[in-house]
């Protein structure tokens, strides 16, 4: 088959114009197009899928995403945050659903702080609009990149509808093509001394769409993330714009009293929800009929290094895919844009220097987020309804209010700050040890609000140099 080099910028393009190619028109690729455009690059995006804006984006198509400070910063830095706020629903805290049906509310942070629920399909469509309108990017759909030439910055593209193959030469190539990145698999992983690991956790997930009420009303508090913690597994629900909730059940694939392989019929599903999530079943007695509407999916953590080679860089999930239990997958991908942009300006677009520092600093944050995500899964499913855990959170919240420069709970470090993930993870471990000792204070249940307990934390924290 004949191949040719395609001029992606059009016939009028100045040969001196800086050009960048992005593989993947998802969330990260679309946002990075805006950053590059503002830096003077002509940007071309190749996406192997169809244009999702031309399809019916059903609520609950995929796990709803949660936008927090890191993501908003990345969006606002290039002036596109307000466009996304139009489709975002604030969640100020968690609502725990006990077996008995009792509800317990835990605020996420200080008053006014929230994370924001967004439908994956809706925000992806919005980000594509932003890439085209704010980033002046050309997006080519049904075009897959099957390999790259690292040194000459050439992407090898195939039109999946016509089978035409061609080469695209640019100054830089950015792979934002997801957890199962073709560039990483077909090119990066062929490099000598490239490290790669892929770990599927033992749990999978399946989504269920809880419809709006008869009059289009929300059946639960729309401004909260709902959690049904059940020890070894859990279900969560996030609100959609139309009154529905995207509900996601995380559970072992097999080898457990409650596992996906045991739910083989509508009757099995109904019985399971009646027994384990009775308040949910009351809201949605048709859950068994809707069970097959969304597929059973797996969850993986992918680590690799280095993230760059030659003129090519991995971003987002292609570099550091994680499980969704801290709600930071999208935020960390957006933060990659912030980090690369800062380095681009710091090094005056010396991309060798940019990529060198990106590898040296950002990789450790990607690893830390993956560790944080797994830890938070255990917290969400095992501890959020535990009285000692709730007491501990109250003590931390009081101490933070008294000494905000000396202590910030780990969740707030990750979600409501831009402290590097690796720093937050280390500080969280130290704080964890301090709180373990504080919880041994005599009659802590009665004395938790006392000056003595606050002084004990201060004493335990003397050698702890907290980094904001």
Secondary structure by P-SEA (a helix, b strand, c coil): cbbbbbcccccccccccbbbbbccccaaaaaaaaaaaaaccbbbbbbccccccccccccccccbbbbcaaaaaaaaaaccaaaaaaabbbbcbbbbbccccbbbbbbcccccbbbbbbcaaaaaaaaaaaaaacccbbbbccccccccccccbbbbbbcccccccccccccccccccccccccccccccccccbbbbbbbccccbbbbbbcccccccccccccccccccccccbbbbbbccccccbbbbbbbcccccccccccccaaaaaaaaacccaaaaaacccccccccccccccccccccccccccccccccccccccccccccaaaaaaaaaaaaaaaaaaaccaaaaaaaaaaacaaaaaaaaaaaaaaaaaaaacccccaaaaaaaaaaaaaaaaccccccccccccccccccaaaaaaaaaaaaaaaaaaaaccccccccccaaaaaaaaaaaccccccc
